[in-house]
Every structure is written in structure tokens, then in C-alpha cells.
Amino acid sequence: MMDAARARKLADRIQQIVAEMLERRIKDPRLGFVTITDTRVTNDLSDATVFYTVFGSEAERKDTAAALESAKGIIRSEVGKQTGLRHTPTLAFTHDPLPDSARHLDDLLAEAKARDEEIAKRAEGAEYAGDADPYKRDEEVEEDVPGQVGRAVT
């Protein structure tokens, strides 16, 4: 079992290498606008999962997944060269659903805000159905209580 801190450092380095490879060396036309969002390496440094997002349609995501799968060997050999590890971790590319989830949450929050604004507009001219303050209060001031100066009883 290796150190988890070493695995995190290696994951960061692999993320940099993969991003550089996709930007400069991999010239597959199926490769869309890809962003490497995260990389995780197992503590024994044998497997690395590279998370990515693709800007575009579902077809572009599928094409990018196929391009990454075909370039996996070249990328893995470059990772091995640049990290200097005896055993280069196997690479697995996984589409990161986090940006899609965040976009969905943003849409839900915008919808909730619009509904709140609509309710606030309806409430502007509204009046109370009964009294403004329906609670009865006894506004008498107590006097003759030793040690206290007159105080309102609520």
C-alpha cells in the first residue's frame, strides 16, 4: 500500500500530462472540445481514472469517448515517460457528469427565483384577511410592583 499523498500528487501530474497531450499531440478529428476535470489514482498506483467533460452534443461526447479510447496507449506511454514510474498505471477515461448536474441545479435555482419573484409581485397589493396583528395584547402598565419601574405586560 502506497501513501495517499503520493497518489494525489501522481494524479495531479497525470492530469497535466493528459491535458497537454490532448491539446498538442493527439490530432484525432473525433476529439471534441475536451476539458480534463479530475484524475484519481488508486493508492497502489496501478489504476488511474481520468474524468473529462465535452462541450457539445451527445454525438460529440460519444466521438470523443471513442477518440480517447483509441489514444489511450499513446497517452499511457507518455505518462510513463514523464512520471518515471516502474509500472505505469492503466488509464480509464470517464465522462464527468458534474457539470451537467451543476447546470441542472442552476436551472432549478433560476426557476425557483422566477417563482419567488412572481409570488412577491402578487403579494405587493395584498391585504390581510383579518386584523394586521391577530394576537390580542394586554397593553396595561403594571404599577405598584416593588423594585420595578412600570413595565408593559405582554
PyMOL commands that set and color helices and strands:
alter all, ss='L'
color gray80, all
select helices_A, chain A and resi 4-25+58-70+72-83+98-123
alter helices_A, ss='H'
color red, helices_A
select strands_A, chain A and resi 33-41+47-55+90-95+141-142+151-152
alter strands_A, ss='S'
color yellow, strands_A
deselect
rebuild
show_as cartoon
